[in-house]
Amino acid sequence: MERKNIFQGLNKVVVKIGTSVLTSSNNRLDLSVIEHLVEQVCILIKEKGVKVAMVSSGAIGAGMQLLGWEKRPAEISQLQAAASIGQSRLMRVYERFFRDEGINVGQILLTRDVFTMPVRENNARKTMQTLFELKVVPIINENDSIAVDEIKVGDNDTLSAYVADLISADMLIMITDVNGLSCEDPKKNSNSKVIDLVEDFSKAEQMVKNTSTSGCGTGGMRSKVSAARYVAERGIYCVILNGKKMWSITEAFKGENIGTLFLPSNKR
């Protein structure tokens, strides 16, 4: 099936935005990038009728900015304090840009136990379904201010995969700061060839074994391939796009051959 047909058939997607996209080189929130990503999400909603849930990193970075911290702290309590402060800042930014487009947002903070306890899982699913019915965009993050090892998902690549499965999304769109899955580390070789289509996950996983992270917070390309495999096994498409490039999301929906598209390995 052609890319254009795949994207045109999407009804519900999860858009995951990584820390490296949301922040500039000085670790401050990059408001112009966030505004442009919101603009593209609103085009999907208004012009294409797509339901969009967003999984957004950036709370700890936003908190560090407000606290004047230049170095990421090592202590868990300080990280959790930064997340608590930064999450509200992050939501205010999203609320402002979405409101300019006439769309409301709703915050959902999750921990791993939501996905392991049926009652909580069902409640989360119903909440998101209600938000979709109200034309509200759910903005999801891990509840870093209270999460401990026992209930942490670990990184937002994994969280976004869980959310995509939870709401039966058609596609997981992972927004990062590289052009897609590459044969070599694009941070070290800017001419590294991007793999445009993945059907064999064993090859993709082997490829990222010797590749460093993409600089994306606690994740990286390895966790993205792992998340892509998780959703593919559940009949969900996944694509990795460069959020630093203008109109990458809307161009993908036009069928342009950008990023890396992972095909489902199973049918629903």
C-alpha positions as CSV (number, residue, x, y, z in Angstrom):
1,M,0.0,0.0,0.0
2,E,1.3,3.5,-0.9
3,R,2.1,5.9,1.9
4,K,-0.5,8.3,0.9
5,N,-3.2,5.7,1.2
6,I,-2.0,4.6,4.6
7,F,-2.0,8.2,6.0
8,Q,-5.3,9.1,4.4
9,G,-6.9,6.1,6.1
10,L,-5.9,7.2,9.6
11,N,-8.7,8.0,12.1
12,K,-6.9,8.2,15.4
13,V,-3.2,8.8,16.1
14,V,-0.8,9.4,19.0
15,V,1.8,12.1,18.5
16,K,4.8,11.7,20.8
17,I,7.1,14.7,21.0
18,G,10.6,14.2,22.5
19,T,12.6,16.5,24.7
20,S,15.2,17.2,22.0
21,V,12.5,18.7,19.8
22,L,10.8,20.7,22.5
23,T,14.0,22.3,23.7
24,S,16.7,24.5,22.1
25,S,20.4,24.1,22.5
26,N,20.4,25.9,25.9
27,N,17.8,23.4,27.2
28,R,15.0,26.0,27.2
29,L,11.6,25.3,25.7
30,D,11.6,26.2,22.0
31,L,8.3,28.0,21.7
32,S,8.5,28.5,18.0
33,V,8.9,24.7,17.4
34,I,6.1,23.9,19.8
35,E,3.8,26.4,18.2
36,H,4.5,24.9,14.7
37,L,3.9,21.4,15.9
38,V,0.6,22.5,17.5
39,E,-0.3,24.2,14.2
40,Q,0.2,20.9,12.3
41,V,-1.7,18.9,14.8
42,C,-4.6,21.3,14.5
43,I,-4.6,20.9,10.7
44,L,-5.0,17.1,11.2
45,I,-7.9,17.7,13.5
46,K,-9.7,20.4,11.6
47,E,-9.0,19.5,8.0
48,K,-8.6,15.8,8.1
49,G,-10.9,14.9,11.0
50,V,-8.2,12.9,12.8
51,K,-8.4,12.3,16.5
52,V,-5.1,13.2,18.1
53,A,-3.6,12.3,21.5
54,M,-0.3,13.8,22.4
55,V,2.4,12.4,24.6
56,S,4.8,15.2,25.5
57,S,8.1,15.1,27.2
58,G,9.7,18.3,28.5
59,A,8.4,18.8,32.0
60,I,11.7,18.3,33.8
61,G,13.5,20.6,31.3
62,A,10.8,23.3,31.7
63,G,11.1,23.0,35.5
64,M,14.9,23.3,35.3
65,Q,14.5,26.5,33.3
66,L,12.1,28.1,35.8
67,L,14.4,27.1,38.7
68,G,17.5,28.4,36.9
69,W,19.2,25.0,36.9
70,E,21.6,24.5,34.0
71,K,22.6,20.9,34.9
72,R,20.2,18.1,35.2
73,P,20.2,17.0,38.9
74,A,21.0,13.4,39.9
75,E,18.7,13.3,43.0
76,I,15.3,11.8,42.3
77,S,13.6,14.3,44.7
78,Q,15.1,17.2,42.7
79,L,14.0,15.7,39.4
80,Q,10.5,15.1,40.7
81,A,10.4,18.7,42.0
82,A,11.5,20.0,38.6
83,A,8.9,17.9,36.9
84,S,6.1,19.2,39.2
85,I,7.0,22.8,38.4
86,G,7.7,22.2,34.8
87,Q,4.6,20.2,34.0
88,S,2.3,23.2,34.7
89,R,4.6,25.5,32.6
90,L,4.5,23.0,29.7
91,M,0.7,22.7,29.9
92,R,0.3,26.5,29.8
93,V,2.4,26.6,26.7
94,Y,0.3,24.0,25.0
95,E,-3.0,25.5,26.2
96,R,-2.0,28.9,24.8
97,F,-1.1,27.7,21.3
98,F,-4.1,25.3,21.0
99,R,-6.4,28.0,22.3
100,D,-5.2,30.3,19.5
101,E,-6.5,27.6,17.1
102,G,-9.8,27.3,18.9
103,I,-9.0,23.9,20.5
104,N,-9.0,22.9,24.1
105,V,-6.5,20.5,25.8
106,G,-6.8,18.2,28.7
107,Q,-3.9,17.0,30.9
108,I,-3.5,13.2,31.7
109,L,-0.6,12.1,33.9
110,L,0.0,8.3,34.0
111,T,2.1,5.7,35.7
112,R,2.8,2.1,34.7
113,D,0.1,0.7,37.0
114,V,-2.6,2.2,34.8
115,F,-1.6,-0.3,32.2
116,T,-1.4,-3.3,34.5
117,M,-4.6,-2.8,36.5
118,P,-7.7,-3.3,34.4
119,V,-10.0,-0.9,36.3
120,R,-7.5,1.9,36.0
121,E,-6.7,1.1,32.4
122,N,-10.4,1.2,31.5
123,N,-10.9,4.5,33.4
124,A,-8.0,6.0,31.4
125,R,-9.4,4.7,28.1
126,K,-12.9,6.1,28.9
127,T,-11.4,9.5,29.9
128,M,-9.5,9.8,26.6
129,Q,-12.6,8.7,24.6
130,T,-14.7,11.4,26.3
131,L,-12.0,14.0,25.5
132,F,-12.1,13.0,21.9
133,E,-15.9,13.3,21.9
134,L,-15.6,16.8,23.3
135,K,-13.1,17.7,20.6
136,V,-10.4,18.1,23.3
137,V,-6.7,17.1,22.7
138,P,-5.4,14.8,25.5
139,I,-1.8,15.8,26.4
140,I,-0.2,12.9,28.2
141,N,3.0,12.6,30.2
142,E,4.3,10.2,32.9
143,N,3.6,11.5,36.4
144,D,7.3,12.1,37.1
145,S,6.6,14.1,40.3
146,I,5.4,10.9,42.1
147,A,6.5,8.0,40.0
148,V,9.1,5.6,41.6
149,D,10.8,2.6,40.0
150,E,7.9,0.3,40.9
151,I,5.4,2.3,38.9
152,K,7.5,4.1,36.3
153,V,7.0,3.4,32.6
154,G,10.6,4.5,32.1
155,D,10.5,6.7,29.0
156,N,7.9,8.4,26.9
157,D,8.7,6.3,23.8
158,T,7.4,3.3,25.7
159,L,4.5,5.4,27.3
160,S,3.4,6.5,23.8
161,A,3.3,2.9,22.6
162,Y,1.2,1.9,25.6
163,V,-1.2,4.8,25.0
164,A,-1.5,3.9,21.3
165,D,-2.5,0.4,22.3
166,L,-4.8,1.7,25.0
167,I,-6.9,3.8,22.7
168,S,-6.6,1.6,19.7
169,A,-4.8,4.2,17.6
170,D,-4.1,3.6,13.9
171,M,-0.6,5.1,14.1
172,L,2.0,6.2,16.5
173,I,3.9,9.3,15.3
174,M,7.2,9.8,17.0
175,I,8.6,13.3,16.6
176,T,12.3,13.6,17.2
177,D,15.3,15.7,16.1
178,V,16.7,13.3,13.4
179,N,15.3,12.3,10.0
180,G,14.5,8.7,11.0
181,L,16.2,5.4,11.6
182,S,19.6,5.5,10.0
183,C,22.3,3.0,9.1
184,E,24.7,5.1,11.2
185,D,24.4,7.6,14.1
186,P,23.2,10.8,12.3
187,K,24.9,12.8,15.2
188,K,28.2,11.5,14.0
189,N,27.5,11.2,10.2
190,S,25.1,13.8,8.8
191,N,25.1,11.9,5.5
192,S,23.9,8.7,7.1
193,K,21.1,7.1,4.9
194,V,17.6,7.1,6.4
195,I,15.7,3.8,6.2
196,D,12.3,4.8,4.8
197,L,10.5,1.6,5.4
198,V,10.8,-1.2,8.1
199,E,9.1,-4.5,7.9
200,D,11.7,-6.7,9.5
201,F,12.2,-5.6,13.1
202,S,15.1,-7.9,13.8
203,K,17.2,-6.0,11.2
204,A,16.1,-2.7,12.7
205,E,16.9,-3.7,16.2
206,Q,20.3,-5.0,15.1
207,M,20.9,-1.7,13.4
208,V,20.4,0.4,16.6
209,K,22.4,-1.9,18.8
210,N,25.6,0.0,17.8
211,T,23.9,3.4,17.5
212,S,23.9,5.9,20.2
213,T,20.7,7.6,21.4
214,S,19.3,10.5,19.4
215,G,19.7,12.8,22.4
216,C,16.1,12.5,23.3
217,G,15.8,12.7,27.0
218,T,15.6,9.2,28.6
219,G,14.9,7.5,25.3
220,G,16.8,7.3,22.0
221,M,16.5,5.5,18.7
222,R,16.7,2.1,20.4
223,S,13.7,2.8,22.5
224,K,11.8,4.2,19.5
225,V,12.4,1.0,17.5
226,S,11.3,-1.0,20.6
227,A,8.1,1.1,20.8
228,A,7.5,0.7,17.1
229,R,7.7,-3.0,17.4
230,Y,5.3,-3.0,20.4
231,V,2.6,-1.2,18.4
232,A,3.3,-3.1,15.2
233,E,2.6,-6.4,17.0
234,R,-0.8,-4.9,17.9
235,G,-1.6,-3.9,14.3
236,I,-0.6,-0.2,14.6
237,Y,1.6,1.7,12.2
238,C,4.5,3.8,13.5
239,V,6.5,6.6,11.8
240,I,9.5,8.5,13.0
241,L,9.7,12.2,11.8
242,N,12.0,15.1,12.3
243,G,10.1,17.7,14.2
244,K,12.8,20.3,13.7
245,K,11.9,20.3,10.0
246,M,9.0,22.5,8.9
247,W,5.7,20.8,8.1
248,S,7.1,17.2,8.6
249,I,3.8,15.9,10.0
250,T,1.5,17.5,7.3
251,E,4.0,16.4,4.6
252,A,3.8,12.9,5.8
253,F,0.0,13.0,5.6
254,K,0.3,14.1,2.0
255,G,2.2,10.8,1.3
256,E,5.7,12.4,1.1
257,N,8.5,9.8,1.5
258,I,10.0,11.3,4.7
259,G,11.0,9.7,8.0
260,T,10.9,6.0,8.7
261,L,7.6,4.1,8.4
262,F,7.2,0.9,10.4
263,L,4.5,-1.5,9.1
264,P,2.3,-3.6,11.4
265,S,3.5,-7.2,11.8
266,N,0.0,-8.3,12.9
267,K,-3.5,-7.4,12.0
268,R,-6.0,-6.3,14.6
